[in-house]
Amino acid sequence: SLIQNVIEPAVKAGQYVVILGEEWHTSWSMRLISDALYYRGIRDRVVMLWNANNTYGFDRIEWAALNLASTVTTVSRYMKFRMWEWGQNPIVIPNGIPPEAIIDADPAVSARLRSAAAAEHMWFKIGRFDPDKRWLMAVSAAALLKRRGRSVKLLMRGGREPHGAEVIGHAINQGLVVRNSASPANAAELITLLTATNGTDVINLTTFLDDSLVPLMYSACDAVLANSGHEPFGLVGLEVMAAGGIAVTGATGEDYAEAYRNSVVVETDDPVEIVTELAALKEKPRLAAHLRRRGRVTARDYLWPKVIGQLMLRIDFAAERQAVSRPAEPAPRKPPRVIRAAVPRR
């Protein structure tokens, strides 16, 4: 079991043990593990954290028992406020991205992609087909832009959720030309697809999109629409910044997003807001370049090595609250004593 094979040997070895559970379905496990540790007399050697990454299943959680067993955390101030509705006051520890997410896209390839799109506005949106992601808002913004006489190319990659049919139907009803296509395997195939779809407003990618291609699309597009109405943290927006793209985020859990400093932040579900903001960036290329630069700086602040540093400080706090005894730290090694031989004077 977890306790016999992992926790007890670690405690005997004098190691600092931390258990982190996440989401509603692990809440009962945290209580059971805590009770089992008490029975074995080692509860005071283990720090237990339970993290909420979304509001799913909150109605199934026994909050009082969970708080006795662990310290409750979450990923953003927005989630902290949402959890106040449930009588909880969690500690905020942000999500992070790996160092490999900081990518310098080939500017020549990005330029070829924009040229192949042959549109004044090139946008990208990726995520589940969920109403919380505000797909209808994004599609409506593209349609509004087209009615104003501007050309737009919206690349979309959703999932298999039923809401996808509603999104595609809405796009067609709004007067947008939609083409469904398998996802390209590389940049060359994407350029070919864009070239072959001149006159198409929306390209709906229907198959798996290779991870290596996504950052390039983030960087090449004028904007990536991560305009969710409910986002516990918003990892996509941060990944867009890491790739040198311009993220259009919502105004919920995206604590890292600062309007006009490192991103575009939409405050409403009105598609006019997207059109207005992105039209302004077209008129102010220096501002657009500034958002790309500052976004990269922000993304570096959320690399996992830095986030883990924050996590460790919070673990120390949780250990104090749970009366956990930290293992004794090894005594610092004394530097070797240097003995200098006396040299007789002549």
Helices and strands as residue ranges (DSSP letters): H 2-2, I 3-7, H 8-12, E 17-22, G 24-26, H 27-39, G 43-45, E 46-52, G 58-60, H 63-69, E 71-74, H 77-84, E 91-92, G 99-101, H 107-117, E 121-126, G 131-133, H 135-147, E 152-157, H 163-173, E 178-181, H 187-196, E 202-205, H 214-220, E 223-226, H 235-242, E 247-249, E 264-265, H 271-283, H 285-301, H 304-321
